[in-house]
Amino acid sequence: MNDQNEHPQRYALVNELHARPSPQLEAPCTAVYLALKERGDAANRDRAKDVEHLAELCVRHGAARPDPSVGHHAAQLGRYQLRWESHTEFVTYAAFMPGLPPRPFDPSAGAIFADDWQRQSHGKRVAAVMIQVDFLPDDPAEIMPRLSDWFASDSLTSVWVLEEAAVVAGDFRIDPEGWMRFAVFVKRGTDSGRIGRIVQRLLELETYRAMSMLGYGRARIVSEQLNALEPQLNDIVQGMTDEARPADAVLHELLAVSAQLESAATQHAFRFGATAAYEAIVRDRVTALRESRFLRGQMLTEFMTRRYLPAMRTAKSAEKRLATMLDRSERAGDLLRTRVDVQRSAQNQELMQRMDKRADLQLRLQHTVEGLSVVAISYYAVGLAGYALYPLASALGIDKAVLVAGLTPIVIAGVWLAMRRIKARLHDGHP
């Protein structure tokens, strides 16, 4: 096949589909897992630091350093099979160990993730999970005493998964050592790939549940901001019809509130969008487990409906409330700008009327000045013409007064015609 016909990313994108297969696990075994996230804008973090932190873990346990450009990595660290993945906002470390610790959920099982190594990370733990996988007794009811010892009864969930191939139990609480515990009991003969998929889905379920709950925390912050801004917006909207309040001043007040709302929307848009995406993944992982009720225990869907979904609805409500207030401020701004435009149009019209009156007065004054100018020019013209014609008038025996009287109307007419001619040429644009 001609490589020139291939899209340059075709093979890379297909290989990405197979880059993160579920682990192959044999019971009994233990899984310990961390999800680390930087505070702030973790989506734009320096990912090279994540790989360097992974490299430090590998070197500690005698494994080779990973490629600096990797987005996922697998390595054997002593008894642990390590899987590392880089995600949009966080990185995950999953370590799988054959067998069970001496005591149920013994913190020593998580010793691979030493405290001093965790403190070196630029991210903080958003999820820390320990899963024990054991065989299911012939009588499934025999596991109930162990579940009662390991988990809080008020939040315990215990369900069959994957057509009753295994029982999954947990209480979604954090133990004194910082781990969230899950117990998986599989029937003997269960395929290692199926066990790996169950564990992987539980890890993803808890990770994305934890990440989506960040939206709930952000919703509380947004609600406090909106509680402070909403009375201001209501006061502005209600006062828009008050003619005593200048529209320009009200518009400036509205712009201040709108700027804060827009800033909040920009600041929290990514988190609310991510929360919705993470919630969808949580729902998908619960569905993928294909759960059914185990001995009248609480199901995952019931726990999520009672404990998790209300938080997601709170986040959605805060996001919707913010969008609604943005729309209100935008509509109020449009109305205020219309009011300002109408007022300015009225002011402009009044100004034009005053300008028309001023122009009319100037025209009248101009006419008056023109008349006075004709008289003044004619006066001096008659005087000059009289001086020029006195000798001729004396020779002809014409009295000086008669000469001036005869010249006056002629000069006035000539000056007036000359003024009109000049005015006409200026009006027509001629020099």
C-alpha angles and dihedrals in degrees: 000000000000110000089206088072092058125095107242092238099042098100094038092053093047091048089052088064090062099036097093109041119170114264122261106236133181122204129276099044143127130230124198119187141183132190114195125194131181117232117250122011097006093164089070097042125134100266092192087073090057091054091046090053089051090049090054090055092048093049091050090059097041099257128132121268114258124244108273092231098053124122094192133022139184127198141160109242106185107291092349127091104212126205120184126186134180116216134182095273106008147024126231132211118195120181121186122197128184115240132018130281119258091259126031109274092356109185088226088077088070095051090111087075097057118199094239091051090051091051089057091061121103088218132069128225115270092165133021114174135178119192125188117199116199138157119277113239119240086253105050091199089071091077093062096086089053092049090051090053095046103041141041109259096217093062102025115134120192122174144160112245135197097016093318094307090134145000118239121197134177142135101217090235129128116240123221090269093055099256128128108219132219128174122205121192114190130191115249112267094031110152115256091231091056091049089050092051092051092051092044092052092049091051092049091045092057094041096052092040089056093045093048091051088064084073089058090056090048090049090059091053091048092048091055090050092048092047088059096044101041096071089050091051092046091051091051094048094046092047095052091093093051104106090194090069112075111240092224092057092047090049091054090051090050092049090055091053092043091052091055092048092049090049091052091049092051093046096049103031095093094048094050091046091049091048091056091049093048092048089054090052091050090053090047093051092050090050092047090058089062092212128197130185119282117205095326090304125149114273125225092245090053092049092048092048093052103034110020111030095057088061090050091049089052090054092048091047092053091048091049092046091052091050091048093052090048089054091048092050091048093051091046089050091052091051093047092048089051090051091048091048091051091049092047091048090053090048091048091049091050089048091051090051091052090047090051091052091047091049091050090051090048090051092051091047089049091053090049091049090048091053092048090047091054090051093046094046092044091051093055092039092053090049093050093045090049092054090048094050100040094095091050092046091052091050091052093043094243116152116243093234091052090050093051091046091053094046096048100073091041093052093044090051092048094049092047092051091047091051092050091048092052091047092050092051091050091049091052091050097248119138 
